[in-house]
């Protein structure tokens, strides 16, 4: 796997950790989850910056935000017991399809 995909994966994981901690921080009233929010987003942006050496910002951001949304929805469902109705699942499926189209067919995405 090319290094820029590893950087992008690390950015996505860090963003998902930060966003999950944002929910757990209870509007920044809990200290450690609040620290994890700042650390997660900071690490995410650092890794996104590394990825931008190899891929255009539009592609990086589309993949980072799209997969982040999907992973957060899954974590919200299982960890925070938030519900997902049929339209939400269809929308998340379309996001995944969009990321796949970019990755598999776009000449803008560096392979």
Buried (B, 14 or more C-beta within 10 A) or exposed (E): EEEBBEBBBBBBBBBBBBBBBBBBBEEEEEEEBBEBBBBBBEBBBBBBEBBBEBBEEEBBBBBBBBBBBBBBBEBBBEEEEEEEEEEEEEBBEEBBEEBEEBBEEBEEBBE
